[in-house]
Amino acid sequence: MVSSMTEPTNPAGPVARTSGALRRMTARSRDEEHRASTPLELFFDLCFVVAVAQAGVRLVHAAVEGHPGHGVTGYLLVFFAIWWAWVNFSWFASAYDTDDVPYRITTLVQIVGVLMLAAGVPRAFDSGDFRLAVCGYAVMRLALVTQWLRAARAETGAARGTALRYAFGVTLCQVGWMTLLLPHGAPPVWAFVLLAVAEMSVPVLAERAAPTTWHPHHIAERYGLFTIIVLGESVSSATIAVQSAADEHDALGELLPIAVGGLLIVFAAWWIYFAVPIHDHLVSNRQAFLWGYGHFAVFGSAAAIGAGMEIAVEQAVGKAEISTRVAAAWVTVPAAVFLITVWLLHSRHYKRGLAQQLTLPVSGVVVLACTFTGSHAVLWAGVVCAVTVAVAVTLQARGGQTAPVAPRSSPTA
């Protein structure tokens, strides 16, 4: 990968990073070969499944009970906390993963925070009590601050300044969360949005003078793995919902179209996301930040597909007082969001010709239109997604795809 960014390197290189040995937390090289996710990173991701599942469950409950606005708002707020904690860990690890004892212990402490956040999700949804969720978030974030301070101690010059700006920015935002949420309960949405914007501004400001040495292949793999996790959570949620409804109501005739359509949507989502090697597009902070931040919509919609299928199942067996059209929308809207945002973030960079460029956005619109096709709306949406994959494969075979045109690399975000 070609980049004009200043990249501090570790003279020891990847070979010297023996697992468990105590070492200085200097930046890893962006040019490391065969950089892959570690077992600790995979374990970290797995623990996030609990939090994602809790957010999905509460979204289902709110929708079935006739409170869609409350459910969507709560889901977005909680999912932001889950997503942002994961994002910060992943990008830090890409640049500074030493895999020694202090690093491992600090990461395990962050996992404790994840589980605390997950345990606090029902309270946050049902009664606006964010105390446990905020405490869990604080554990994750302040553990990350200790990682940045450790990096600052080992680094010199501009890289040290970047690490210190990260530590200060994350701490300042965490003080804001504690002040806003702990004494007063549920905050106004505008205040939450303001703090969320402050959180996302920290990396932009911290890396403006000296970018960290995140690894493009590693970051692309990390995001791909989390996409698999949220899609897997959708499959799991839908399976449990169908099994429970079938056992209690013996309604396989009503449930089978939902199950088939849901699986087609999830299978197509996996195929579409991994159709292109995005690491070649991530040539600077500007491209990487836009791509990484945009994944809030990708991850959130992928997880919401499973919640939507649960809602459709509940409606099909008469347990939800909502219309067939509304139940279908809980599936088709997140599916359409997924298709369109994946196209915006990276698929379009590899497409050539009008037909290839229009495939995903047009499919997203058609999936939305499936909302109005009656009791088999989910099945029709699944068929549209499957056809989308077939069309994309055919167009690629006929016209080919090229590597993305790399934008001019910039050291600023």
C-alpha positions in Angstrom: 0.0 0.0 0.0 1.3 3.5 -0.9 0.9 6.2 1.7 2.7 9.5 2.3 1.9 9.5 6.0 4.8 9.6 8.4 4.9 6.1 9.9 6.9 5.4 13.0 8.2 1.9 12.9 9.2 -0.7 15.4 12.7 -1.8 14.8 12.0 -5.1 16.4 9.4 -5.9 13.8 6.6 -8.4 14.1 8.9 -11.3 14.7 10.1 -10.0 18.1 6.5 -9.7 19.5 6.5 -12.9 21.5 3.2 -13.4 23.2 3.2 -12.5 26.8 6.6 -10.9 27.0 6.7 -7.5 28.6 7.8 -4.8 26.1 7.6 -1.1 25.3 4.3 -0.1 23.6 5.8 1.5 20.5 3.9 1.7 17.3 3.7 -1.3 15.0 4.7 -0.9 11.4 2.1 -0.3 8.8 4.1 -2.5 6.5 3.9 -5.7 8.5 3.1 -8.7 6.4 0.4 -11.3 7.2 -1.1 -9.1 9.9 -4.2 -10.8 11.2 -6.6 -10.6 14.2 -5.3 -12.2 17.4 -7.1 -14.7 19.6 -7.6 -11.9 22.1 -9.3 -9.7 19.5 -11.6 -12.5 18.5 -12.5 -13.1 22.2 -13.1 -9.4 22.6 -15.5 -9.5 19.6 -17.3 -12.5 20.9 -18.1 -10.8 24.2 -19.7 -7.9 22.2 -22.3 -10.4 20.9 -23.9 -10.3 24.4 -24.4 -6.5 24.2 -25.6 -6.6 20.6 -28.1 -9.3 21.5 -29.4 -7.3 24.5 -30.0 -4.2 22.3 -31.8 -6.3 19.7 -34.1 -8.0 22.3 -35.1 -4.6 23.8 -35.8 -3.3 20.3 -38.1 -6.3 19.6 -40.0 -5.7 22.9 -40.5 -2.0 22.2 -41.8 -2.7 18.7 -44.2 -5.5 19.8 -45.6 -3.4 22.6 -46.4 -0.5 20.2 -43.5 1.9 21.1 -41.5 2.0 17.9 -40.1 5.5 18.4 -38.8 4.6 21.9 -37.4 1.4 20.6 -35.5 2.9 17.7 -34.1 5.8 19.7 -33.0 3.5 22.5 -31.5 1.0 20.1 -29.5 3.7 18.3 -28.2 5.2 21.6 -27.2 1.8 23.1 -25.7 0.6 19.8 -23.6 3.7 19.5 -22.0 2.9 22.9 -21.4 -0.7 21.9 -20.0 0.2 18.4 -17.8 3.1 19.6 -16.1 1.1 22.3 -15.4 -1.6 19.8 -14.1 0.9 17.2 -11.7 2.6 19.6 -10.3 -0.8 20.8 -9.8 -2.1 17.2 -8.0 1.0 15.9 -5.8 1.2 19.0 -4.9 -2.5 18.7 -4.1 -2.1 15.0 -1.4 0.4 15.9 -0.2 -0.6 19.3 -1.1 -4.3 20.1 1.9 -5.6 22.1 0.1 -8.7 23.2 2.0 -8.7 26.5 0.7 -9.2 30.0 -0.4 -5.6 30.8 -2.1 -5.3 27.4 -4.0 -8.6 27.8 -5.1 -7.7 31.3 -6.3 -4.2 30.3 -8.2 -5.7 27.4 -9.9 -8.2 29.7 -10.9 -5.3 31.9 -12.5 -3.7 28.9 -14.4 -7.0 28.3 -15.8 -6.6 31.9 -17.0 -3.2 30.9 -18.7 -4.7 27.8 -20.6 -7.2 30.0 -21.6 -4.5 32.4 -22.9 -2.4 29.6 -24.9 -5.4 28.3 -26.4 -6.0 31.7 -27.5 -2.3 31.9 -29.2 -2.3 28.5 -32.7 -3.5 29.8 -32.7 -0.8 32.4 -31.7 1.9 30.0 -34.4 0.8 27.5 -37.3 0.2 30.0 -36.9 3.0 32.6 -34.2 5.4 31.3 -31.8 4.2 34.1 -28.4 4.4 32.4 -26.3 4.0 35.5 -25.1 0.5 35.0 -24.6 1.0 31.3 -22.6 4.1 31.9 -20.5 2.5 34.5 -19.7 -0.3 32.1 -18.9 2.2 29.3 -16.6 4.0 31.8 -14.7 0.8 32.5 -14.1 0.3 28.8 -13.1 3.8 28.1 -10.9 4.5 31.0 -9.1 1.2 30.4 -8.4 2.5 26.9 -7.0 5.7 28.4 -4.4 3.6 30.4 -3.4 2.0 27.1 -2.9 5.4 25.4 -0.9 6.7 28.4 1.3 3.6 28.2 1.8 4.3 24.5 2.6 8.0 25.3 5.2 6.8 27.8 7.0 4.7 25.2 6.7 7.1 22.3 8.6 10.3 21.6 7.9 13.4 19.5 4.7 13.7 17.5 3.6 10.1 18.2 3.7 10.9 21.9 1.6 14.0 21.4 -1.0 11.9 19.5 -1.3 9.4 22.3 -1.7 12.1 24.9 -4.4 13.9 22.9 -6.3 10.6 22.7 -6.0 10.0 26.5 -7.1 13.6 27.3 -10.0 13.5 24.7 -11.4 10.2 25.8 -11.2 11.2 29.5 -12.9 14.5 28.8 -15.7 12.8 27.0 -16.1 10.2 29.7 -16.5 13.0 32.3 -19.2 14.4 30.1 -21.1 11.1 30.0 -20.8 10.6 33.8 -22.0 14.2 34.4 -24.9 13.9 32.0 -26.2 10.4 32.7 -25.4 9.3 36.3 -27.3 12.0 38.3 -30.2 12.7 36.0 -31.2 9.4 34.3 -32.2 9.4 30.7 -30.7 12.5 28.9 -32.4 14.5 26.2 -31.5 13.1 22.8 -29.8 16.3 21.7 -27.4 16.1 24.6 -26.6 12.5 23.7 -25.9 13.5 20.1 -23.7 16.3 21.2 -21.5 14.0 23.3 -21.5 11.4 20.5 -20.2 14.0 18.1 -17.5 15.0 20.7 -16.5 11.3 21.0 -16.1 10.9 17.2 -14.1 14.2 17.0 -11.4 12.8 19.3 -9.6 10.6 16.7 -9.9 13.4 14.1 -8.3 16.0 16.3 -5.8 13.6 18.0 -4.4 12.3 14.7 -4.3 15.6 12.8 -0.6 16.3 13.4 0.7 12.7 13.5 -1.5 9.7 12.4 -1.2 6.4 14.2 0.1 3.4 12.2 -3.1 1.4 11.9 -2.8 -1.4 9.4 -5.2 -1.4 6.4 -5.4 -5.1 6.0 -5.9 -5.6 9.7 -8.6 -2.9 10.0 -10.5 -4.3 7.0 -10.4 -7.8 8.6 -11.5 -6.5 12.0 -14.5 -4.8 10.5 -15.3 -7.8 8.4 -15.2 -10.1 11.4 -17.6 -7.8 13.3 -19.9 -7.8 10.3 -20.0 -11.6 10.5 -20.8 -11.3 14.2 -23.8 -9.0 13.8 -25.1 -11.1 10.9 -24.7 -14.2 12.9 -26.6 -12.6 15.8 -29.4 -11.9 13.3 -29.5 -15.6 12.2 -29.5 -16.7 15.9 -32.3 -14.3 16.9 -34.4 -15.3 14.0 -33.9 -19.0 14.6 -34.9 -18.8 18.2 -38.0 -16.7 17.3 -39.1 -19.2 14.7 -38.5 -22.2 16.9 -40.4 -20.7 19.8 -43.3 -19.7 17.7 -43.5 -23.0 16.0 -43.4 -24.9 19.3 -46.1 -22.7 20.9 -48.4 -22.0 17.9 -47.7 -24.7 15.3 -47.7 -22.0 12.6 -45.1 -23.3 10.2 -47.1 -22.1 7.2 -46.9 -18.5 8.4 -43.3 -18.8 9.6 -41.6 -20.6 6.7 -41.7 -17.6 4.3 -40.2 -15.3 7.0 -37.5 -17.8 7.8 -36.6 -18.3 4.1 -36.7 -14.6 3.3 -34.7 -13.7 6.3 -32.0 -16.3 5.5 -31.8 -15.0 1.9 -31.3 -11.5 3.2 -28.5 -12.4 5.6 -26.8 -14.7 3.1 -26.9 -11.9 0.5 -25.7 -9.3 3.0 -22.6 -11.5 3.7 -21.9 -12.0 0.0 -22.3 -8.3 -0.8 -20.1 -7.1 2.0 -17.2 -9.4 1.2 -17.4 -9.0 -2.5 -14.5 -6.5 -2.7 -11.1 -6.2 -0.9 -11.6 -2.8 0.8 -8.0 -2.5 2.3 -6.7 -1.0 -1.0 -9.1 1.9 -0.6 -7.9 2.8 2.9 -4.9 4.9 1.9 -5.2 7.7 4.5 -7.0 8.8 7.6 -9.5 10.8 5.5 -10.7 7.7 3.6 -10.4 5.4 6.6 -12.3 7.6 9.0 -15.2 8.1 6.7 -15.3 4.4 6.0 -15.0 3.4 9.6 -17.5 5.9 10.9 -20.0 4.9 8.2 -20.0 1.4 9.6 -22.3 2.5 12.4 -25.1 2.2 9.8 -23.7 -1.1 8.5 -23.4 -2.8 11.8 -26.6 -1.3 13.3 -28.7 -2.3 10.3 -27.2 -5.8 10.1 -28.1 -6.4 13.7 -31.5 -4.8 13.3 -32.4 -7.3 10.5 -32.5 -10.1 13.1 -34.6 -8.0 15.4 -36.9 -7.3 12.5 -37.3 -10.9 11.7 -38.3 -11.6 15.3 -40.9 -8.8 15.1 -42.3 -10.3 11.9 -42.5 -13.7 13.6 -44.3 -12.2 16.6 -46.8 -10.5 14.3 -47.4 -13.7 12.2 -48.5 -15.7 15.2 -50.6 -12.9 16.6 -48.4 -11.8 19.5 -47.8 -8.3 18.2 -50.5 -5.7 17.8 -49.1 -4.3 14.7 -50.0 -4.5 11.0 -48.4 -6.8 8.5 -46.9 -3.9 6.7 -45.3 -2.4 9.8 -43.9 -5.8 10.7 -42.4 -6.2 7.2 -40.9 -2.7 7.5 -38.9 -3.8 10.5 -37.0 -6.1 8.1 -37.0 -4.3 4.8 -35.9 -0.9 6.2 -32.7 -2.2 7.8 -32.0 -4.5 4.9 -32.3 -1.5 2.5 -30.0 0.6 4.7 -27.4 -2.2 4.7 -27.4 -2.4 0.9 -27.2 1.3 0.3 -24.5 2.0 3.0 -22.3 -0.9 1.9 -22.5 0.6 -1.6 -21.6 4.0 -0.4 -18.8 2.9 1.8 -16.8 0.6 -0.4 -18.6 -1.3 -3.2 -18.9 1.8 -5.4 -15.1 2.2 -5.4 -14.7 -1.1 -7.3 -17.6 -0.8 -9.7 -17.3 0.4 -13.2 -20.1 1.3 -15.6 -23.6 2.5 -14.8 -25.1 -1.0 -14.4 -22.7 -2.1 -11.8 -23.0 1.2 -9.9 -26.8 1.1 -9.8 -27.2 -2.5 -8.7 -27.1 -2.0 -5.0 -28.9 1.3 -4.6 -31.7 0.2 -6.9 -32.0 -3.1 -5.0 -32.3 -1.1 -1.8 -35.2 0.8 -3.2 -36.9 -2.4 -4.4 -36.4 -4.0 -1.0 -38.2 -1.1 0.6 -41.0 -1.5 -2.0 -41.4 -5.1 -0.8 -42.8 -3.7 2.4 -46.1 -3.2 0.6 -46.4 -6.7 -0.9 -48.5 -8.2 1.9 -47.9 -11.2 4.2 -44.9 -12.5 2.2 -43.0 -9.2 2.2 -40.0 -10.7 3.9 -39.8 -13.5 1.5 -40.0 -11.1 -1.5 -37.3 -8.9 0.1 -35.1 -12.0 0.4 -35.7 -12.9 -3.2 -34.7 -9.4 -4.3 -31.5 -9.6 -2.3 -30.6 -13.0 -3.8 -31.3 -11.7 -7.3 -29.1 -8.7 -6.5 -26.2 -11.0 -5.8 -26.8 -13.0 -9.1 -26.9 -9.7 -11.1 -23.8 -8.4 -9.5 -21.9 -11.6 -10.1 -23.1 -11.7 -13.8 -22.1 -8.1 -14.4 -18.7 -8.6 -12.8 -18.1 -11.6 -15.0 -19.0 -9.7 -18.1 -17.4 -6.4 -17.4 -14.9 -7.1 -14.7 -13.9 -4.9 -11.8 -10.8 -2.8 -11.3 -8.9 -1.8 -8.2 -10.2 1.5 -6.8 -8.5 4.7 -7.9 -6.5 5.6 -4.8 -7.2 9.2 -3.7 -4.3 11.4 -2.9 -3.0 10.4 0.5 -3.3 13.0 3.2 -1.9 13.1 6.7 -5.0 14.7 8.0 -8.4 13.2 8.8 
